[in-house]
Amino acid sequence: MTRVGDRWRVTRPWPPRLRPFVHSYAGYWEAAAAPYRVRLVPTGRAVVLISLGEPFAHVRRLGETGRGNAVTGSLVAGLEDGPRVCDHPGGQEAIRLELTPLGAYRLFAVPMSELTNTVAGLCDVLGPEARMLVERLAAAGSWEARFDLLDEALAARIERGPDPAPEVGHAWRLLSRAGGAIPVGRLAAEVGWSQGHLVRRFTEQIGLPPKTSARVLRFHRAVGMLARGGVNLTEITATCGFYDQAHLNREFRDLAGTTPGRMAAARVAEGAVAL
């Protein structure tokens, strides 16, 4: 259990059977209820947010006009290729899961391309059983009991979910391990498919095309280096495979709506930048 700003965060290791599919999960509650705004930046992962307290007041893509997405309670977010802004009135209590793309494909049992750059209600994706799970989680007497319930529900759902194509899984592992630094043509050759066929199947099951996924993974690696500190932009540019620093700056504007310098000065936690 740790304190992150004005929020408490609690987590535990999840079972081995979930580790290929779940990147992280944690429970949150606020030490002092106060309105806040965060910007979510692309991470190459899908997100499930189970709301046990006050819901978000506003969820929208950066640059969207109007009120943005009407979904503010328990929700699912597919992979993103741009930033999203979330406003909360305060009093949040929630469980947040980050899923690998292929873990999300098995859990949601829909083409991930249908959820790209989209926020949907949890019940709209997982069905009526999701509402019962949220009610049981809210009524549980401890975080340990909540995580026990969550582990069982995730395992049961993932076990009966669709199997991704082995070629897509292999392509994603190669791309993610390389931080996006593999051309699409090489990926196709590695899995034995034509480039066009790989792009179609990869986009369906991952949610983003391979080239866009590579951009997101490269950006996410750069954000991680900035967060650790002690490196300059020249080193990040070379390590992450940007052409030059101008390319690095453009990618940060496109994917996060900010500059590397401002990102380095902000507090980044699990894809969220405090605003």
C-alpha positions, -999 to 999 in steps of 0.1 A, spaced: 0 0 0 14 34 -10 3 70 -11 4 87 -45 -3 124 -41 -37 127 -24 -46 91 -32 -38 57 -16 -29 29 -39 -31 -8 -30 -21 -38 -51 -7 -73 -49 9 -98 -73 -18 -114 -95 -19 -151 -101 5 -167 -126 -25 -177 -149 -33 -140 -154 2 -127 -159 3 -132 -198 -29 -110 -200 -28 -85 -171 -1 -59 -170 -11 -43 -137 -40 -38 -113 -45 -16 -83 -72 -2 -60 -74 35 -53 -91 58 -29 -87 94 -20 -71 106 12 -88 140 7 -117 143 -18 -109 172 -42 -117 177 -79 -89 169 -103 -80 166 -139 -56 142 -156 -45 136 -191 -41 100 -202 -14 93 -227 -10 62 -250 7 32 -233 0 3 -257 -24 -12 -232 -62 -14 -227 -77 -2 -195 -106 -13 -173 -118 11 -146 -142 -3 -120 -158 26 -102 -167 19 -65 -173 55 -55 -178 88 -74 -176 84 -112 -157 107 -136 -176 138 -145 -161 142 -180 -141 119 -203 -130 133 -237 -103 131 -263 -80 161 -262 -93 186 -287 -129 172 -287 -156 199 -284 -188 194 -264 -191 172 -234 -171 143 -248 -179 107 -240 -210 101 -219 -194 71 -202 -182 81 -167 -188 51 -144 -171 18 -147 -156 17 -181 -134 1 -207 -109 20 -229 -93 4 -259 -58 13 -272 -53 49 -280 -31 69 -304 -37 102 -287 -44 118 -254 -76 118 -234 -86 142 -206 -106 130 -176 -122 153 -150 -132 139 -116 -153 157 -89 -134 140 -60 -143 111 -38 -129 84 -62 -127 48 -51 -119 24 -79 -99 -5 -93 -79 1 -124 -66 -27 -146 -41 -24 -174 -44 -53 -199 -20 -64 -226 -38 -60 -260 -42 -98 -265 -53 -101 -229 -80 -75 -236 -89 -94 -268 -96 -125 -248 -114 -107 -219 -136 -85 -241 -143 -111 -268 -147 -85 -295 -124 -72 -322 -101 -47 -305 -104 -25 -335 -139 -18 -323 -126 -2 -291 -97 18 -306 -97 54 -293 -130 46 -276 -144 45 -241 -173 22 -234 -194 13 -204 -181 -19 -187 -215 -36 -190 -217 -27 -227 -186 -47 -233 -188 -75 -206 -225 -78 -203 -248 -79 -173 -224 -101 -153 -201 -70 -150 -228 -51 -130 -230 -80 -105 -192 -81 -102 -191 -44 -95 -217 -47 -68 -199 -76 -52 -166 -57 -52 -182 -27 -36 -197 -48 -9 -165 -68 -1 -150 -62 33 -114 -58 24 -91 -52 -6 -78 -87 -3 -114 -100 -8 -119 -76 -37 -88 -89 -54 -98 -125 -48 -131 -118 -65 -115 -100 -94 -89 -127 -100 -116 -154 -103 -138 -132 -125 -109 -124 -148 -96 -159 -150 -131 -173 -159 -137 -147 -186 -103 -150 -201 -104 -188 -201 -135 -188 -223 -124 -159 -245 -112 -162 -281 -77 -173 -289 -56 -147 -308 -37 -159 -339 -3 -171 -328 12 -150 -356 -4 -119 -342 9 -128 -307 44 -133 -320 44 -101 -339 32 -81 -309 58 -97 -286 86 -88 -311 74 -53 -315 69 -46 -278 102 -61 -268 119 -39 -293 101 -8 -281 85 -4 -316 119 -5 -334 109 -32 -360 96 -23 -395 63 -38 -405 79 -57 -434 103 -75 -411 74 -84 -387 55 -99 -416 86 -119 -427 91 -132 -391 55 -146 -389 53 -158 -425 24 -136 -436 21 -110 -463 24 -75 -450 -13 -67 -459 -26 -98 -441 -5 -90 -410 -18 -54 -409 -54 -66 -411 -52 -93 -385 -30 -73 -362 -53 -43 -363 -83 -65 -356 -68 -83 -325 -45 -56 -311 -65 -25 -319 -39 -4 -337 -21 -11 -369 16 -23 -365 30 10 -376 9 30 -352 16 5 -324 53 10 -331 48 48 -326 30 43 -293 55 18 -280 84 41 -290 67 71 -273 59 50 -242 96 40 -239 106 76 -241 81 86 -214 96 59 -192 131 73 -197 119 108 -189 102 96 -157 134 79 -145 154 111 -149 191 115 -154 189 114 -193 189 141 -218 167 144 -250 196 135 -272 201 102 -255 163 95 -255 162 103 -293 189 78 -301 178 51 -277 142 51 -287 148 53 -325 135 88 -333 151 104 -364 161 135 -345 149 157 -317 124 175 -339 109 141 -346 108 134 -309 90 167 -302 64 161 -330 56 127 -316 50 141 -281 27 168 -295 7 142 -316 5 115 -289 4 135 -257 -5 171 -266 26 184 -248 64 186 -250 90 162 -236 101 190 -212 66 195 -198 61 158 -196 94 154 -176 82 182 -152 48 166 -146 40 137 -124 32 106 -146 16 76 -130 3 47 -150 -3 67 -181 -19 96 -163 -4 131 -163 -16 154 -135 -29 187 -148 
